[in-house]
């Protein structure tokens, strides 16, 4: 199996965003991942900073929050955050910090571009998984929210 910073790489299939990639594609992607080990309280990124990549939580916990909305979430092993920064330039809308000692894998935008050039079909499958996850989260956010969806109304 591939390695990140010289250590054996975790089974990347445990990350839902990567589960549909072939083992070979996961190994190729694994060569592009950067290992990151952080202590509790370590900030990974802050609101307003340029997004630089997708973070996978291998061990530990990361708290993501928005000062604008007050919303927050805790991401544990197998989770991923920051996926849009792979393809979109712009400031992050949340901040993320380790809430305990954590091991992460980071796919930087530049590494994703190399992967996409080498394995375009696998990169498309990864982007499709990101879009599915985003749509799922959007549906969950709408549960319990009533909306007027009458297409005849002009004030939408």
PLY file of the C-alpha trace (Angstrom):
ply
format ascii 1.0
element vertex 156
property float x
property float y
property float z
element edge 155
property int vertex1
property int vertex2
end_header
0.00 0.00 0.00
1.12 3.59 -0.55
2.57 5.72 2.19
2.16 9.22 3.49
5.28 10.68 5.13
6.86 7.22 5.23
4.14 5.52 7.28
1.77 2.82 6.06
-1.32 4.44 4.60
-4.70 3.73 6.12
-7.26 1.87 4.09
-8.62 4.79 2.08
-11.79 2.85 1.32
-13.01 3.73 4.83
-13.56 7.32 3.64
-16.96 7.43 1.93
-15.75 9.94 -0.65
-13.10 7.45 -1.77
-15.02 4.20 -1.41
-16.14 4.07 -5.05
-12.63 4.47 -6.44
-10.79 1.32 -7.45
-8.03 0.08 -5.18
-5.51 1.15 -7.83
-7.01 4.65 -8.01
-6.97 4.94 -4.20
-3.31 3.93 -4.19
-2.52 6.54 -6.86
-4.44 9.16 -4.89
-2.68 8.05 -1.70
0.62 9.10 -3.25
-0.76 12.65 -3.43
-1.99 12.81 0.18
-0.10 14.71 2.84
-0.07 13.31 6.37
-0.74 15.74 9.21
-0.64 14.99 12.94
-1.95 17.72 15.23
-2.61 18.27 18.92
-5.94 19.33 20.43
-6.61 23.01 19.77
-4.53 23.17 16.59
-6.28 25.30 13.97
-6.37 23.69 10.54
-7.90 26.65 8.75
-9.83 29.81 9.54
-12.77 31.63 8.01
-11.66 33.96 5.27
-8.49 32.04 4.42
-8.04 30.73 0.89
-9.22 27.14 0.70
-6.30 24.87 -0.09
-7.59 21.34 0.02
-9.71 18.49 1.29
-9.08 17.16 4.81
-9.75 13.53 5.78
-9.93 12.66 9.49
-8.04 9.39 9.99
-7.97 9.50 13.80
-9.25 11.97 16.37
-11.80 14.73 16.00
-12.08 18.07 14.24
-14.62 20.75 15.08
-15.80 22.93 12.20
-17.77 26.08 12.92
-19.07 29.22 11.31
-19.03 32.50 13.19
-21.52 33.88 10.66
-24.24 31.31 11.29
-23.21 29.92 14.68
-23.45 26.41 13.23
-20.88 23.80 14.18
-20.19 20.13 13.61
-17.70 17.57 14.85
-15.99 15.32 12.31
-14.53 11.99 13.42
-12.61 9.18 11.75
-13.75 8.52 8.19
-15.03 12.07 7.71
-13.90 14.63 5.17
-14.21 18.41 5.06
-13.28 21.22 2.72
-14.05 19.37 -0.51
-15.09 22.44 -2.50
-11.63 23.93 -2.12
-10.37 21.28 -4.55
-12.10 23.05 -7.42
-13.18 26.50 -6.21
-10.93 29.41 -5.40
-12.16 31.59 -2.62
-12.20 32.16 1.09
-13.30 29.43 3.48
-16.67 30.00 5.13
-15.80 28.02 8.26
-12.94 27.47 10.65
-11.65 24.06 11.69
-9.60 23.02 14.70
-8.66 19.66 16.19
-10.69 19.00 19.32
-8.30 16.20 20.32
-5.01 14.75 19.12
-5.73 13.88 15.48
-4.19 12.35 12.39
-5.37 13.79 9.09
-4.75 13.27 5.42
-4.82 16.35 3.20
-5.40 16.44 -0.53
-4.14 19.84 -1.67
-5.68 21.46 -4.76
-2.40 21.16 -6.66
-2.18 17.44 -5.80
-5.78 16.91 -6.91
-4.93 18.53 -10.25
-2.01 16.14 -10.73
-4.29 13.23 -9.85
-6.98 14.48 -12.27
-4.44 14.71 -15.09
-3.16 11.19 -14.42
-6.52 9.58 -13.62
-9.35 11.73 -15.08
-12.08 9.10 -14.66
-11.17 8.51 -11.02
-11.09 12.27 -10.42
-14.60 12.53 -11.92
-15.78 9.74 -9.60
-14.35 11.63 -6.63
-16.08 14.85 -7.72
-19.35 12.93 -8.19
-19.03 11.57 -4.64
-18.43 15.11 -3.34
-21.54 16.36 -5.15
-23.65 13.45 -3.83
-22.48 14.16 -0.27
-23.23 17.87 -0.70
-26.72 17.09 -2.02
-27.34 14.71 0.91
-26.31 17.38 3.40
-28.55 19.91 1.64
-31.52 17.54 1.85
-30.86 16.94 5.54
-30.74 20.69 6.15
-34.14 21.05 4.51
-35.83 18.38 6.64
-38.41 20.09 8.77
-38.13 23.34 6.84
-41.27 24.24 4.96
-40.78 26.15 1.77
-43.15 27.61 -0.77
-42.10 26.02 -4.02
-44.93 27.30 -6.20
-43.22 28.08 -9.53
-45.91 30.67 -10.32
-44.65 32.95 -7.56
-42.13 35.50 -8.75
-40.52 36.27 -5.39
-38.24 33.21 -5.26
0 1
1 2
2 3
3 4
4 5
5 6
6 7
7 8
8 9
9 10
10 11
11 12
12 13
13 14
14 15
15 16
16 17
17 18
18 19
19 20
20 21
21 22
22 23
23 24
24 25
25 26
26 27
27 28
28 29
29 30
30 31
31 32
32 33
33 34
34 35
35 36
36 37
37 38
38 39
39 40
40 41
41 42
42 43
43 44
44 45
45 46
46 47
47 48
48 49
49 50
50 51
51 52
52 53
53 54
54 55
55 56
56 57
57 58
58 59
59 60
60 61
61 62
62 63
63 64
64 65
65 66
66 67
67 68
68 69
69 70
70 71
71 72
72 73
73 74
74 75
75 76
76 77
77 78
78 79
79 80
80 81
81 82
82 83
83 84
84 85
85 86
86 87
87 88
88 89
89 90
90 91
91 92
92 93
93 94
94 95
95 96
96 97
97 98
98 99
99 100
100 101
101 102
102 103
103 104
104 105
105 106
106 107
107 108
108 109
109 110
110 111
111 112
112 113
113 114
114 115
115 116
116 117
117 118
118 119
119 120
120 121
121 122
122 123
123 124
124 125
125 126
126 127
127 128
128 129
129 130
130 131
131 132
132 133
133 134
134 135
135 136
136 137
137 138
138 139
139 140
140 141
141 142
142 143
143 144
144 145
145 146
146 147
147 148
148 149
149 150
150 151
151 152
152 153
153 154
154 155
